[in-house]
Amino acid sequence: MAHLLEQMAYVGEQPWHGLGNLLAPKQPLEVWAKQAGMDWQIEASPVRFMTDTVGHLGAIQSFPEHKVLYRSDSKAALSVVSQRYQVVQPREVLEFYRDLTEVAGYELETAGVLKGGKKFWALAKTGQSAALKGNDRVHGYLLLATSCDGTLATTATPTTIRVVCNNTLSIAVNGATQAIKVPHSTKFDAQAVKQQLGVAVSQWDAFMYRMRTLSERKVKSHEAMNYFLRVLCDVQPANAKAEPVALSNERALNKVQSLYDGQGHGADLESAKGTAWGLLNAVTEYVDHEKRARSTEHRMDSAWFGQGATIKQRALDAALQLAA
């Protein structure tokens, strides 16, 4: 099976998905572009098609409302989009971080290409860090990702990574994600996005205050099961006994329960054992590392941009409600 993950690069320890080319720290963006598989351009061509004519080759017609996007290096087609579609180049994603790394102290940590070039991203450490009880450390990151097939707006997402288990979680405050999204109907303005992100990144302290609250909220066994039912099966506590659980959900429930009960990385730390923080991290570890997927690459795509990201957001919301 062809890899969903075309190529990626990283510095430091191997990423949680276990993939990529190792780089020395503080490499120039030109090296990142080459090693992360992002040193190519998205080109555009008018859509043309051939009409069938009996006994003849047919006539070539054009469809001017749309264009084909393709890779400059391999000429592989990426998508068919409208003429209004605003392309963001792989190099623009890396360039977004140039002043952040040179002036603001950010450090690029991973970058890469998914689905043969249809999605690409870069992730940088912001320098923000906090520790919960038992030296349970969490670092702040900024993820910038986009697509050229319409499946993902260009999105800058303040993100946290829990060091002990490499669980990833998007920062949300008062139920609202701090992600900045630029639809492909609009031209991507990197400086405007950074100005908006200044507000989002400043929410770090407020977010970590809430995570500390979760680490101090002790949880009873029935609360834990109701939480997992709600997050993974969308079953409300009042209906927990009345509604049957699908077999696939039962597997997920058993897995997250075992992660919470001690099998998860960091599950026995003072911050996580028997707490709402432990519940949340059982779900994030399940989504990032354990959830069934066709490949590690598919799991990564889901955990950051798809169903897995939705489950993690629901887990965060439910944990905060539990601690309220």
N, C-alpha and C positions, 0 to 999 in steps of 0.2 A: 504493500500500500504506500502510495506517495505521501511524503510528510506534509502535513498541514503547515508546519513551521518550516519555512523556506531556509532561513538562516537567522542567527542572532549572535550577539557578543555580550560579554559581561566582564566586570572587574570584581576582585575580592573572591568570596566563597561562591561555589557553584550555586546558581539559583535553585529555588524549590522545585522547579520542573526538571532539573538535571540536564539541561541542554545548553549548547552555545560554545563560542570560541572565547577562551580566556585572554583578556588584555591586561597589560600593566596599567596602574592608575595614571590618571591625568593625561590620557592620550588626546591628541588633537582630533577635532571632529572629522577630518579627512580619513583618519585611521578607523574611527568608529563606523563611518559610512561604508568602508570596504569590508570590514570584518563582520558588520551586522547585516550585510547583504542589502544595503540601502544606497549604493552608488550607481543608481540608474534613474532615468526620468520616465514619467508617464507621458506618453505621446497620444495624440488624438487623430482620428481619421473619420471621414464621412461614412455613414452606413450605406452600403450598396448591396443589392441582392439580384439574383438571376431569376427571371421568369421562365417557366417551362413553355416551350413551343414544340409541338409534335414534329419530329424529323429535323429539328434544328437545335443549336446549342441554347437558344433563348437570348433574351435581351437583358443587359445589365441596367438596372434601375437604381435610383438613389432615394434615400429617405432623409431629407435635409433636417428634420426636426431632432434627429438623434446623431450621436457620434460613438465610435468605438474607441475605448481607451486601451492602450497596449504598452508593454514594456519596451524601452528603447534598446535594451541589451539583447533579450531573447526574441523580441517581437511577439511574445505570447499575449493573446487577448486577455484583458482583465474584466471588462464589463461593457455594456451598452447603456449610455445615459443620455439625458436630454442635452441640448446645446447650452442650456442655462447652468448646467452642472459646473461648479467651481472646483477645480482640481487642487489638492494640496500635495506637493511633491514629497517623496521620502526625505530628501535633503532638508526641506523646510522644517520637518519634525525635529531633526537634530539641531538645526540652526536656532530653533526656539530657545535652546538651552545655552547658547554661546555666552551671552552676557550674564546669565544666571551662574554659570560655572566660573567665568573669569572674574566676576565682580561680587556676586552675592553668596559665594561659598557653596553652591550646589555641586554635587558630584554625580556624573552619569554612572549608572550602575548596570543597566541592561538596555539593549535596543535590538530590534529585530523586525522580521517580516513574517506575516502569517498568510496562509492560503495563496501561496505563489505570488504575493504582492498585492492582494486585494485589501489587506489590512497591514499597518505597520505602526510601531510605537517606540517610545523611549521612556525610560524610568530613571529619575534622579533622586538621590538622597538630599533632603533640604537642610540637614544639619540639626533639625529639631529632634529631641529625644526626651523620653521620660521613663521613670521606673515605678512600677507598682510594687506592692508588698512582696518581699522575698526576692528582690532584684529582678522582677519580671519586666524586662526592658522592651520598649516600643519606640521605633524610629519613624520619623516623618519622611514621606516621599511625594514626588509629583510625577504623575503619569500623563503623558500626552500621546494620544492615539487617534488614528483616522482611518478611513477606508476610501477606496475609489469605486466601490460597487453599490453605494447607497445604504449599506447595512449599518454604518456607524457615522454619526456626525463627528467632526473634529472636536475632540473632548479632552480638556485638561482637568484631571481629577486629583485633588489632594488625597493621599492614601497613607495608611499606616501598615507597617510590617512588624509583627511580634517576633523578636529575635529568636526565642527558644524553639519556635516551630515554623518560622517563615510564613505564618498565616497572613494573608493580605485582607485589608478592610478599608473601604472608601470612607472618608471622613464625612459625617453628617451631623448637623447640629439642629436641635428642635425639629427633627423629622425631615429636614431638608438637606439634600445632597449639596455639597459645596462645589460640584463639578461645573465647569464653564463649557457650554456646548455651542459650537458654531455650525449651523446647517450648511450643506453644500450648495444651497441656493444663495449663499452669502460669501463674499471673499473673506478668507482667513486673514485677520489682522493680528499678528503676534503681539504687538505692543499693547493693543487694546485688551487682549486676553490677559496679559500679565498685570495690567492695571486692575482688572476685575479680580484676579487671583490674589492680589495683595490683601484684599478683604478676606478671601477664603482661607489663605494660609494663616492669617491672624486668628482664625478660629481654633488653632491647635490647642491652646490652653483650655478653652471651653470644652473641647471634645475630650481631652485627657481627664478633665475634672469629672466628666460623666463616666469615663472608663474606671476611674478610681471608685466612684459610687457603685458601679457594678461589682468591683472586687470586694466591696464591703457588705454587699447584700447576700446574706446566707440564704440558701435555697433548700426547701424540703423535697423529698423524693417525688411526691405527687406533683409539686410545682415543676420539677424538672421534666417529668413525662408530659404534662400539659403543654409545657413550652415547646418540646420537640414535636408534639402532634400539631401544634399551631403553626410552627415554622415549616415543617416538612410536608405536612398533609393538609394544611389549611383547615384543621379541625379545631373548633372553639372548645374551651374547657367544659361548657355545659353539655356538649354533644360527644365528649370524648368516649363515653362507653356505648353510645347509641350507634355511632357510625363505624362500619367496618373499615379496616385499613388494607389497602391493596398490598399484594405481596412485595412489590418493588419498594413501596414505602416502608413496609415492615423491615426489609433488609437495611434501609437507610436508618430507621429508628434504632435498630439493634446496634448499628455501627456507631452512631453518634452517642448513644448511651454508654457504650464501652469506652469511647474516647473520653467522655466526661468522667467516667468512673475510675480512670487512672491510666488507660492505655494511650491517651493522647500525650503529645510532647508538652511538657510543662503543666500537665493536669494535676500534678501533686504539689505544685507551688502554692504557697500560702494565699496568693492572690486569686487562684483558680479553683482550689479544692472546695467543693460544696458551695460555690458562689455563682452569681449571674454572669460574671466574667468567664468563668469556666464553661457555662452553658454556651455562651456566644462563641468561644474558641473551639468547642467541640464541633460546632456547625461549620466554622470557617476552615478548620482543619479537614473536615470531611469533604467540603466543596473543593478545596485547593489540592488535596492529596489523595483522597480515597474514593470520591464519587466515580461511579462507573462511566467510562468514556471509551470511544473507539481508539483513542491514543492519548498520550500525555499532552500532545499539542491541542487536541480537541478540549481536554479538560481545562487547559490554560485559557483558551479562547472563551469558554463558558464562564470560568471563574472571574475573568476581568470584564467581559463584554456581553455575556449571555445569561442563560438561566441561572447559572451559579452565582453571578453577581446579584441577581434578583433575590435569590434565597438568602444571601449574606445580608442584604439590606433589610429583609424581613426579620432576620435573626437579630439584627441590631435594634430595630424598632421594638420587637417583642421584649428584648432584654431591658431596654430603657423603661418600658411600661411596667415591667415586673419590679424595677427598682424605684419607681416613682412613689 
